Amino acid sequence: MRLHKMLKQLDIDPNGVEDFDVISLMPPQYATKNDISYINDEKYLSSLHTCQAGAVFVDIKYKDTNLGKNIIFVKNPYLVFAHLTHFFKYDQIKHTQSTTQKQKNTKIYEGVFIGENVKIGDHCVIMPGCVICDDVTIGNNVRIYPNVTIYKDSIIGDNVIMHSGCVIGSDGFGYAHTSDGQHIKIEHLGNVIIEDNVEIGANTTIDRGVLDSTIIKKGAKIDNLVQIGHNCIIGEYSILVSQVGFAGSTTTGRNVVCGGQAGTGGHIHIGDFTQVAARAGISKNLPPNTKWAGHPIMELKAWQKLQIKIRNLLK
């Protein structure tokens, strides 16, 4: 679609930016001349000097700032971004009939729905009730238990195990808000990448990225009932115990361990080999090779001393 046609539908002035065929909506660092992008945080304004996007939506309060060319000033860039995602929305499954898959030494049970352009490797087992949407890639020696759903464009590596009921690539929880309190859905256009030797527990959900990928790196082990938000990156050989909840854009280093019901705020990083006790509320970045507990979170030894003091006060 042409840029000016999109802007007309959204009642936005192009501010002198030339018209062009829009290919995609991309983050500023990846955008090319046929892409559009947005910036909603002042700390990212410096990236505009190297951004190659054909058009970038920026808050109107910076209108008198020299930010370069191809800038379209709007009152609420995040809300505009939410509306723009709807132009790129796609169907998870194009056709109502499952495609036929005959792979060497791969067993696909009756009752499996397979979308268009799905690639499945050798020595896989896919059990009844599974739904594999369009354009999914599955590696070798993958075992998928009943009633697993894998959304469009997901990439699954070798030797992966997915237990019953897990959902890979569902929409992340993202909305922009109008001035009168309405919630405008952000269509998630990214995907999920599951690397080799990952195991995912029953009824775990992994949301696809907004524009990029949510990534579970090699060797990670994820228990039942875990929620991983959009654009998270789980490091190599990390362990997430049951009911862990990671908000969007949480990232971890390698060999991180999070106990049951631990949770993060958005845009948190947990360093390599760090351990987090059960039910901890992770509200800040955690350095590598450390141990943490509690809410508000504190180093494990300090938390243990605090618990002893509280118990002594109650005696």
Helices and strands as residue ranges (DSSP letters): H 3-9, E 24-25, E 35-39, G 42-49, E 55-59, G 60-62, E 71-74, H 77-85, G 86-88, E 107-108, E 113-114, E 119-120, E 125-126, E 131-132, E 137-138, E 143-144, E 149-150, E 155-156, E 161-162, E 167-170, E 175-177, E 183-185, E 191-194, E 199-200, E 205-207, E 213-216, E 221-222, E 227-228, E 233-234, E 239-240, E 245-246, E 251-252, E 257-258, E 263-264, E 269-270, E 275-276, E 281-282, E 291-293, E 298-299, H 300-313
